[in-house]
Amino acid sequence: MLEIDDLSKRYGETVALSDARISFRAGTVHTILGENGSGKSTLVKLLSGIVQPDRGSVRLDGKLIRANGPGDLRALGFATVFQEVLVAPDRTVADNILLGYDSLFRRAVARNGRHALASETLAAFAVTPIPLGVLAGDVPLASQQLVVLARALVRKPRILILDEVTAALDFADRESVFRLMRRLAEAGNLIIFITHRMDEVMSLSDDVTVLRGGKVVTTLARGGFEPEQLLALMAPERRSQEH
């Protein structure tokens, strides 16, 4: 469904990502695993259109993508939820969920249907009730993260990129988000999941790509990896010191 080839990005003398090659399959949860500085955040930014690669290509359904920014990728069915919780604090929860949903000159959904759409989107996964009419800046951080996730889901993306999104959530909402991820994958979508929690990796991943030092170490399919193996691939020096 999605292929990156020779994808590379550097900032001055710092190589953030080098010669990355990954094939992502439709209908899967594909986890990106690595320590801080491994290239995970750079990969997310490249696939979100926030930064442009120095070289390399991205193909969707076999066709080369040339995106000049996040809007181009959103139009192709990409949606990203970043680790940083990004809400417009002085606008309502409903407005935040539908932020950017309308075109410049016309509403994508009628005014009287906006609350219903926002409510339906939240209800698909949020266990914690969140009033739609309150200002987003007045709800707890965990609820703000649910609002940001709903903003991504209201667009019905084919490719959903989740960057450490469960860190702020309580147990019930976290488990509900996991169930949502499985449903979306089973419907043929691609979930690219960035996490540092090994329990999440083992329970959710169909495929795991390990990054280290800005390079792809390997990609392993479900049944082909164990926690100790993944930890050793992430940081072989640390594992050798421990033993």
N, C-alpha and C positions, 0 to 999 in steps of 0.2 A: 504493500500500500504506500509506504513512504521509505525512500532510500536517501541516505546522505553518503557522498563519496568525496574523499579528500578534503573534507571541510576543515578549514583552518582559520584561526584568528589570533593575532598578537597585538599587544599594546606596548609600543616602543620595543624594548628588549625582552619583554615578558611574553612568552609563548603561552597563551591561554588554552588553545586547542590546536592540535596538529594532526593532519592527515586522518581525520575521523571518518570511519566507514561503518555504517550500521544499516541493517535492513529491518524495518518494523512491519510486522504482519497485522493485517486487519483482524478485528475480533479478539484482540489480546490486550493484556496489561503488561506493558514493557517497562521494567524498572531500570533506572539509571543509578548506579551505585558508585560511590567514591568518596574519599576523604575531602576535607576542605582544600581547595586549590587544585582539585583533580580535573576540572573543566566542566563540571555539571552546570554551573550557573551560566557559563558562556554558551554551552549548547542550548540551554533554554532560551537565552536571549536571541541566538541566531534563528531558532525555530519559531520565535515570536515576532521576528522582524525588527526588534529593538536595535540590534547592531547588524552590520553587514559583514559577511565573511571576506577574508583577504583572498581566498581562493576556494575552490570546491563547488559542488553542485548539490541541489536538493531536488528529488523527483517525487511527484505525487501521482500514483496510478501510472507510472512509467513516463510521465510528462515532466519536462524540466520546468521548475518554478523560477521565476524572476520577480522577486518581491522587493519593492522599494520601501516598505514600512509595514507596521502592524496591520494597517487597514487592508492591504493586499492579501495578507495571510488569513485574516478573518473572513474575507470574501471567499477564500478557498476552503473554508470549513475548519480552520484552526481556532482554538481558544486556549488561553493560558491563565492559570491562577497562580500568582506568585506567592512566595513565602511572606513578603511584606504585604500587610493588609492595607489595600488601597481603596478607601471609600471617599466620597464627597461628604464631609461631615455635616454640612449645612443644608443638605438635601435629604428628603425622606428615604426610608428603606425602599419603598416602591420605586422612587425615582432612581435610586442607585442600581437596582436590579435591571432597570430598563435604560440605563445610561449608555448612550451610543447606539441604542437599538433602532431609533428612528433615523431616517435619511435627513439630509440637510433641509429639504423643502416640504416633507410630508411625514406624518406619523405612520409607523408600520402597523400600529394597532390603535383603534379608536380610543378616545379619552375614557369612555365609560367601560372599556374592557381592560384597561391597564392594570388596575388592582387585581382583577381576576387572574390575569396572566402571571403577575408577580407572585400571587398567592399559590397558584398551581405549581409554579416552578419550585418555590421553597418547600411546598408540601411533599414533593417527590423524594426529599432526602432529609430535611431538617426535623429533628425531634424537638428541639427547643423552640417554643413559640416566639415569633418575632413580630411585633406590631408593624404593619406596613406604613402607618402614618407618622411614626416618630422619626426624628432626625437620626440618620445613621451614626453620627458622632456621639449620640446619647446611649447607644446600646453597647453591651460588653464586647470586648475584643473578639471572643469566640463567636458571638453572633455576627459581628462585622465580617468575619471570615466566611460564614455561611452566606451572607449577602453577596460577597464577591464571587463565591462559587455559583450562586444562582444567576448572577450577571453573565457568567460564562455559559451556563447551561441553557439560558433562555434563547440563545442563538442556535441551539441544537447542533453543536459542532460534530464533525466526523472525527476530528483529532483533538483530544482534550489533554493538555499538558498541566500536570499538578505538581507544583514545586514545594514540597514540605508543607502541604496545606493542612495536615492533621495535627500539627504540633500544638495549636491553640485550642483544639476542640476537646470537650469532655468525652467520656467513654461512649455514651449513647449516640451522640452525633457522629463520632469517629466511626463506629461500627455501621451506622446508617450510610455514611459516605462510602465505606468499603462495599456495601451491598449495591449501592448505585453504580460504582465502578464496574462491578461484575455484570450488572444488567446492561450497561452501555457496551461493554465488550461483547457480551453474548448477542447483542443486536448488530454486531459487525463493525463497531467503531474501534478506534485505537486510543488507548489511554497510555500516555507517557508519564510515568510516575517517578518522582525523585523523592527519596526518603533515606534516612540514616538508621531507621529502626529495623533490625534484622527480623523481628517477628512479622512485620508488615511485608517485608521482602518475601519471606518463605510462604506466607499464607495467600498473597495476592498475585504474585508474579507468574506470568506464562513464560516470559523471557527476561533475562537480566544481562545488561551490559555493564561491565566494570571499567571505570576510567581511573587512570593513575598518571599524574604529572602531565595532564593535557592530552594524553593518548588513550585510545581504546585498547584495553588489554585483551578482552575476549567478550563474546556474547554466548550465553548458555541458555538452553531451553529447560522448561520445567522437568524435573526428574533428573537433571544433569548437574545439580549444584546442591551443596550443603553449606550451612553457616560457616564452618571452619575453613572450607575451601574459598568461599567468597572473601572472608577476612584476610586470608593469606594473599589472594590476588590483589586486594586493595592496598595492602601495606606489608609486603614480604619482609622488609627490614625489621619491622616491629615484631612480626611473628617469629623470626629467627632469634631475636634478642630474648623473647619470652621463653624460648626453648633452649 
